[in-house]
Amino acid sequence: MAFCNEIAAWSRSLSRGYNRTLSLNCQSGLQAVAQRHKGQNGCIRCGNTRSFQLSSVCLDRDLRPLFPQEERWDYGIGVEDTGGNLVRVVWIEVHPAYPKEVIKMLNKLEWLRDLKAKYQRWSRHHHEYYWAVPPGSGVYIPKHVPQYKKLRKSLLKGPQKVVNVC
């Protein structure tokens, strides 16, 4: 589980950097993802489980003790081939999609990228950032509003109703 090894090393690095014990709990599959966010009716899915292995971490839960006042990102998901090689890292934030939320999402993305920058080894992997809307919600950001244009210029993909991680 290459992703979980990276998460464990990142956790140790953050603990040293902030002089505080921190444990990022990496789990196999999508176990770290809330039940309401995964599966057939959820917004996070994997349709190709024969070719890929997944590992996941709930950053929001695990980083709350270290960053109680911050707007934390929700999930990190590692996608590995059947040989255990990390193919890509998918970072997903589940959040309602309204124009007023765009700035909040971009701030969350900046926070995550700044936090990841403190751990240089992440740079050698392909990272993707997604905005998924909660199940039952829609995307309410018209293409003509300034927030939409700002969003399109960012690294953030979405918002979208479903993110297929594999």
C-alpha positions as YAML, in Angstrom:
chain: A
units: angstrom
residues:
- id: 1
  name: MET
  ca: [0.00, 0.00, 0.00]
- id: 2
  name: ALA
  ca: [2.23, 2.72, -1.35]
- id: 3
  name: PHE
  ca: [-0.31, 5.46, -0.63]
- id: 4
  name: CYS
  ca: [-0.62, 4.46, 3.03]
- id: 5
  name: ASN
  ca: [3.18, 4.46, 3.33]
- id: 6
  name: GLU
  ca: [3.24, 8.00, 1.94]
- id: 7
  name: ILE
  ca: [0.45, 9.06, 4.31]
- id: 8
  name: ALA
  ca: [2.34, 7.59, 7.29]
- id: 9
  name: ALA
  ca: [5.53, 9.43, 6.30]
- id: 10
  name: TRP
  ca: [3.56, 12.67, 5.76]
- id: 11
  name: SER
  ca: [1.94, 12.22, 9.17]
- id: 12
  name: ARG
  ca: [5.36, 11.85, 10.84]
- id: 13
  name: SER
  ca: [6.64, 14.88, 8.95]
- id: 14
  name: LEU
  ca: [3.67, 17.00, 10.06]
- id: 15
  name: SER
  ca: [4.06, 15.79, 13.65]
- id: 16
  name: ARG
  ca: [7.70, 16.92, 13.68]
- id: 17
  name: GLY
  ca: [6.93, 20.19, 11.91]
- id: 18
  name: TYR
  ca: [4.15, 21.14, 14.32]
- id: 19
  name: ASN
  ca: [5.77, 19.49, 17.36]
- id: 20
  name: ARG
  ca: [2.60, 17.55, 18.03]
- id: 21
  name: THR
  ca: [1.62, 13.90, 17.65]
- id: 22
  name: LEU
  ca: [-0.59, 13.37, 14.65]
- id: 23
  name: SER
  ca: [-2.00, 10.20, 13.13]
- id: 24
  name: LEU
  ca: [-3.44, 10.18, 9.63]
- id: 25
  name: ASN
  ca: [-5.43, 6.95, 9.54]
- id: 26
  name: CYS
  ca: [-5.02, 5.42, 6.08]
- id: 27
  name: GLN
  ca: [-7.47, 2.63, 5.31]
- id: 28
  name: SER
  ca: [-7.84, 0.14, 2.49]
- id: 29
  name: GLY
  ca: [-10.41, 0.79, -0.20]
- id: 30
  name: LEU
  ca: [-12.75, 3.68, 0.43]
- id: 31
  name: GLN
  ca: [-13.19, 2.83, 4.13]
- id: 32
  name: ALA
  ca: [-12.11, 6.32, 5.25]
- id: 33
  name: VAL
  ca: [-14.85, 7.89, 3.10]
- id: 34
  name: ALA
  ca: [-18.17, 8.52, 4.87]
- id: 35
  name: GLN
  ca: [-20.82, 5.97, 3.89]
- id: 36
  name: ARG
  ca: [-23.11, 8.70, 2.52]
- id: 37
  name: HIS
  ca: [-20.36, 9.84, 0.11]
- id: 38
  name: LYS
  ca: [-19.50, 6.50, -1.50]
- id: 39
  name: GLY
  ca: [-21.08, 3.62, -3.35]
- id: 40
  name: GLN
  ca: [-23.80, 3.49, -5.93]
- id: 41
  name: ASN
  ca: [-25.71, 6.47, -4.50]
- id: 42
  name: GLY
  ca: [-22.66, 8.43, -3.35]
- id: 43
  name: CYS
  ca: [-20.52, 11.03, -5.07]
- id: 44
  name: ILE
  ca: [-17.23, 9.07, -4.82]
- id: 45
  name: ARG
  ca: [-17.07, 5.83, -6.81]
- id: 46
  name: CYS
  ca: [-14.69, 3.28, -8.28]
- id: 47
  name: GLY
  ca: [-15.89, 1.25, -11.23]
- id: 48
  name: ASN
  ca: [-12.68, -0.67, -12.01]
- id: 49
  name: THR
  ca: [-11.68, -2.54, -8.86]
- id: 50
  name: ARG
  ca: [-9.99, -5.36, -10.82]
- id: 51
  name: SER
  ca: [-7.27, -3.14, -12.27]
- id: 52
  name: PHE
  ca: [-6.74, -0.83, -9.30]
- id: 53
  name: GLN
  ca: [-6.39, -0.96, -5.52]
- id: 54
  name: LEU
  ca: [-7.51, 1.97, -3.41]
- id: 55
  name: SER
  ca: [-6.48, 3.41, -0.08]
- id: 56
  name: SER
  ca: [-8.10, 6.39, 1.58]
- id: 57
  name: VAL
  ca: [-7.68, 8.88, 4.39]
- id: 58
  name: CYS
  ca: [-10.21, 11.29, 5.94]
- id: 59
  name: LEU
  ca: [-8.17, 14.46, 6.31]
- id: 60
  name: ASP
  ca: [-11.04, 16.42, 7.83]
- id: 61
  name: ARG
  ca: [-11.36, 14.01, 10.76]
- id: 62
  name: ASP
  ca: [-7.67, 13.23, 11.24]
- id: 63
  name: LEU
  ca: [-6.37, 16.80, 10.97]
- id: 64
  name: ARG
  ca: [-9.04, 18.38, 13.20]
- id: 65
  name: PRO
  ca: [-6.88, 18.09, 16.37]
- id: 66
  name: LEU
  ca: [-3.97, 19.89, 14.69]
- id: 67
  name: PHE
  ca: [-6.04, 22.45, 12.75]
- id: 68
  name: PRO
  ca: [-9.32, 22.92, 14.66]
- id: 69
  name: GLN
  ca: [-10.08, 26.35, 13.17]
- id: 70
  name: GLU
  ca: [-9.01, 25.67, 9.59]
- id: 71
  name: GLU
  ca: [-11.23, 24.81, 6.65]
- id: 72
  name: ARG
  ca: [-9.89, 21.30, 6.15]
- id: 73
  name: TRP
  ca: [-10.05, 19.18, 2.99]
- id: 74
  name: ASP
  ca: [-12.16, 16.01, 3.16]
- id: 75
  name: TYR
  ca: [-10.42, 13.04, 1.55]
- id: 76
  name: GLY
  ca: [-7.24, 11.75, -0.02]
- id: 77
  name: ILE
  ca: [-7.45, 8.59, -2.12]
- id: 78
  name: GLY
  ca: [-4.51, 6.65, -3.46]
- id: 79
  name: VAL
  ca: [-5.00, 4.70, -6.68]
- id: 80
  name: GLU
  ca: [-2.49, 1.88, -7.14]
- id: 81
  name: ASP
  ca: [-2.06, -0.63, -9.94]
- id: 82
  name: THR
  ca: [-2.24, -4.34, -9.15]
- id: 83
  name: GLY
  ca: [1.54, -4.34, -8.56]
- id: 84
  name: GLY
  ca: [1.13, -1.84, -5.70]
- id: 85
  name: ASN
  ca: [2.59, 1.13, -7.59]
- id: 86
  name: LEU
  ca: [0.97, 4.45, -6.82]
- id: 87
  name: VAL
  ca: [-0.59, 5.65, -10.09]
- id: 88
  name: ARG
  ca: [-2.30, 8.81, -8.89]
- id: 89
  name: VAL
  ca: [-3.48, 10.62, -5.80]
- id: 90
  name: VAL
  ca: [-7.00, 12.03, -5.81]
- id: 91
  name: TRP
  ca: [-7.98, 14.72, -3.33]
- id: 92
  name: ILE
  ca: [-11.74, 15.19, -2.98]
- id: 93
  name: GLU
  ca: [-13.75, 17.80, -1.14]
- id: 94
  name: VAL
  ca: [-17.49, 17.16, -0.81]
- id: 95
  name: HIS
  ca: [-19.19, 20.53, -0.62]
- id: 96
  name: PRO
  ca: [-22.37, 22.26, -1.87]
- id: 97
  name: ALA
  ca: [-21.90, 23.98, -5.24]
- id: 98
  name: TYR
  ca: [-23.11, 27.57, -5.18]
- id: 99
  name: PRO
  ca: [-21.30, 30.67, -6.49]
- id: 100
  name: LYS
  ca: [-20.64, 31.94, -2.95]
- id: 101
  name: GLU
  ca: [-18.81, 28.68, -2.16]
- id: 102
  name: VAL
  ca: [-16.18, 29.01, -4.91]
- id: 103
  name: ILE
  ca: [-13.85, 31.23, -2.88]
- id: 104
  name: LYS
  ca: [-14.19, 28.91, 0.12]
- id: 105
  name: MET
  ca: [-13.27, 25.92, -2.06]
- id: 106
  name: LEU
  ca: [-10.29, 27.71, -3.59]
- id: 107
  name: ASN
  ca: [-9.10, 28.63, -0.09]
- id: 108
  name: LYS
  ca: [-9.44, 24.99, 1.00]
- id: 109
  name: LEU
  ca: [-7.44, 23.93, -2.05]
- id: 110
  name: GLU
  ca: [-4.70, 26.44, -1.24]
- id: 111
  name: TRP
  ca: [-4.61, 25.21, 2.37]
- id: 112
  name: LEU
  ca: [-4.23, 21.59, 1.23]
- id: 113
  name: ARG
  ca: [-1.54, 22.42, -1.31]
- id: 114
  name: ASP
  ca: [0.39, 24.47, 1.28]
- id: 115
  name: LEU
  ca: [0.17, 21.60, 3.75]
- id: 116
  name: LYS
  ca: [1.32, 19.11, 1.12]
- id: 117
  name: ALA
  ca: [4.23, 21.39, 0.14]
- id: 118
  name: LYS
  ca: [5.70, 20.82, 3.60]
- id: 119
  name: TYR
  ca: [6.26, 17.21, 2.54]
- id: 120
  name: GLN
  ca: [8.35, 17.24, -0.62]
- id: 121
  name: ARG
  ca: [7.94, 13.58, -1.59]
- id: 122
  name: TRP
  ca: [4.37, 14.25, -2.75]
- id: 123
  name: SER
  ca: [5.70, 16.11, -5.79]
- id: 124
  name: ARG
  ca: [6.73, 12.91, -7.57]
- id: 125
  name: HIS
  ca: [3.13, 11.65, -7.88]
- id: 126
  name: HIS
  ca: [0.28, 12.79, -10.12]
- id: 127
  name: HIS
  ca: [-2.27, 14.70, -8.02]
- id: 128
  name: GLU
  ca: [-5.82, 15.61, -8.96]
- id: 129
  name: TYR
  ca: [-8.17, 17.85, -7.00]
- id: 130
  name: TYR
  ca: [-11.93, 17.42, -7.20]
- id: 131
  name: TRP
  ca: [-14.98, 19.22, -5.90]
- id: 132
  name: ALA
  ca: [-17.82, 16.70, -5.48]
- id: 133
  name: VAL
  ca: [-21.30, 17.82, -4.52]
- id: 134
  name: PRO
  ca: [-23.09, 15.94, -1.74]
- id: 135
  name: PRO
  ca: [-25.51, 13.22, -2.88]
- id: 136
  name: GLY
  ca: [-28.90, 14.70, -3.70]
- id: 137
  name: SER
  ca: [-27.43, 18.14, -4.37]
- id: 138
  name: GLY
  ca: [-26.93, 19.85, -7.68]
- id: 139
  name: VAL
  ca: [-24.40, 22.18, -9.25]
- id: 140
  name: TYR
  ca: [-25.69, 25.74, -9.06]
- id: 141
  name: ILE
  ca: [-22.84, 27.76, -10.53]
- id: 142
  name: PRO
  ca: [-23.87, 29.29, -13.86]
- id: 143
  name: LYS
  ca: [-21.13, 29.59, -16.48]
- id: 144
  name: HIS
  ca: [-21.66, 33.34, -16.86]
- id: 145
  name: VAL
  ca: [-20.82, 34.29, -13.24]
- id: 146
  name: PRO
  ca: [-17.30, 35.53, -12.33]
- id: 147
  name: GLN
  ca: [-16.88, 32.73, -9.78]
- id: 148
  name: TYR
  ca: [-17.22, 30.13, -12.55]
- id: 149
  name: LYS
  ca: [-14.44, 31.76, -14.54]
- id: 150
  name: LYS
  ca: [-12.22, 31.90, -11.45]
- id: 151
  name: LEU
  ca: [-12.90, 28.23, -10.77]
- id: 152
  name: ARG
  ca: [-11.97, 27.22, -14.34]
- id: 153
  name: LYS
  ca: [-8.57, 28.91, -13.96]
- id: 154
  name: SER
  ca: [-7.75, 26.84, -10.86]
- id: 155
  name: LEU
  ca: [-6.46, 23.27, -10.50]
- id: 156
  name: LEU
  ca: [-9.80, 22.24, -9.03]
- id: 157
  name: LYS
  ca: [-11.94, 19.96, -11.20]
- id: 158
  name: GLY
  ca: [-15.68, 20.20, -10.77]
- id: 159
  name: PRO
  ca: [-17.96, 20.73, -9.10]
- id: 160
  name: GLN
  ca: [-19.46, 17.46, -10.20]
- id: 161
  name: LYS
  ca: [-22.06, 15.03, -8.94]
- id: 162
  name: VAL
  ca: [-19.80, 11.97, -9.20]
- id: 163
  name: VAL
  ca: [-16.03, 11.53, -9.04]
- id: 164
  name: ASN
  ca: [-14.89, 8.19, -10.45]
- id: 165
  name: VAL
  ca: [-11.49, 7.56, -8.89]
- id: 166
  name: CYS
  ca: [-10.82, 4.44, -10.97]
...
